[in-house]
Amino acid sequence: MAKGFDPAELMNQARKMKDQMAKVQEGLKERVVEADAGGGLVQVFVNGGTEVVGIKIKPEAVDPDDLGMLEDLIMVAINAGIEKANALSEAEMGKITGGMGGLF
């Protein structure tokens, strides 16, 4: 055993980090990122918990003869929003874990 190694202190630090991560995850649910598709025809709002919390569709995006295009725009915007929310989450968690995110 290395001199100065204190397993109890290590466990205490791990517990504190876990508590901090839980607080950050709760706070992320309050933060919202925005993504769009089609040059802003479809906007999607996703919170840091990767929940879609809003969608705005401009009237000119709705073509009754081509609903497939609108569906594609919505899908693209949602996926972009989820990517942004995941990046936000990873950045905030990285502040706590210092790059050790896979350990917790």
C-alpha positions in Angstrom: 0.0 0.0 0.0 1.3 3.4 -0.9 2.3 5.7 1.9 -0.4 8.2 2.6 -3.1 6.3 0.8 -6.4 6.5 2.6 -9.2 4.3 1.2 -11.8 6.0 3.4 -10.8 9.5 2.0 -10.9 8.1 -1.6 -14.5 6.8 -0.9 -15.5 10.2 0.6 -14.2 12.0 -2.5 -16.0 9.6 -4.8 -19.2 10.2 -2.9 -18.8 13.9 -3.1 -18.2 13.7 -6.9 -21.3 11.5 -7.3 -23.4 14.1 -5.4 -22.0 16.9 -7.5 -22.8 15.0 -10.7 -26.4 14.4 -9.5 -26.8 18.2 -8.9 -25.3 19.0 -12.3 -27.7 16.5 -14.0 -30.7 18.1 -12.3 -29.4 21.5 -13.3 -29.0 20.4 -16.9 -32.8 19.7 -17.1 -33.3 23.5 -16.6 -30.9 24.4 -19.5 -32.2 24.3 -23.0 -30.3 24.2 -26.3 -31.8 25.1 -29.7 -31.3 23.5 -33.0 -32.8 24.0 -36.4 -33.2 22.5 -39.8 -34.0 23.9 -43.2 -32.5 27.3 -42.5 -34.7 27.8 -39.5 -37.9 26.4 -40.9 -38.0 23.9 -38.1 -36.6 24.8 -34.6 -36.3 22.3 -31.8 -35.6 23.0 -28.1 -34.0 20.2 -26.1 -33.0 20.4 -22.4 -29.8 19.0 -21.0 -31.6 15.8 -20.1 -32.1 15.3 -23.8 -35.9 15.8 -23.6 -37.5 17.7 -26.4 -39.3 20.6 -24.7 -40.5 22.6 -27.7 -40.8 22.6 -31.5 -41.6 25.6 -33.7 -42.5 25.1 -37.4 -42.7 28.1 -39.8 -45.8 28.0 -42.0 -43.7 28.0 -45.1 -42.3 24.6 -44.0 -45.7 23.0 -44.4 -46.4 21.7 -47.9 -49.4 19.4 -47.8 -48.1 17.7 -51.0 -44.7 17.0 -49.4 -45.1 16.1 -45.8 -42.1 13.8 -46.1 -39.8 16.9 -46.3 -41.3 18.4 -43.1 -40.9 15.0 -41.3 -37.2 15.0 -42.4 -36.7 18.5 -41.2 -38.2 17.7 -37.8 -36.0 14.6 -37.5 -32.8 16.5 -38.5 -33.6 19.3 -36.0 -34.3 16.8 -33.2 -31.1 14.9 -33.8 -29.1 18.1 -33.9 -30.7 19.2 -30.6 -29.9 16.0 -28.9 -26.3 16.2 -30.1 -26.1 19.8 -28.6 -27.7 18.7 -25.4 -25.2 15.7 -25.1 -22.3 18.1 -25.7 -23.6 20.4 -23.0 -23.9 17.5 -20.6 -20.4 16.2 -21.4 -18.9 19.6 -20.9 -20.6 20.2 -17.5 -19.8 16.7 -16.3 -16.2 17.1 -17.5 -15.8 20.0 -15.1 -16.5 17.6 -12.2 -14.8 14.5 -13.4 -11.8 16.0 -15.0 -12.1 13.6 -17.9 -12.8 10.5 -15.8 -16.4 10.4 -16.8 -16.3 6.7 -17.7 -15.4 5.8 -14.1 -18.7 7.0 -12.7 
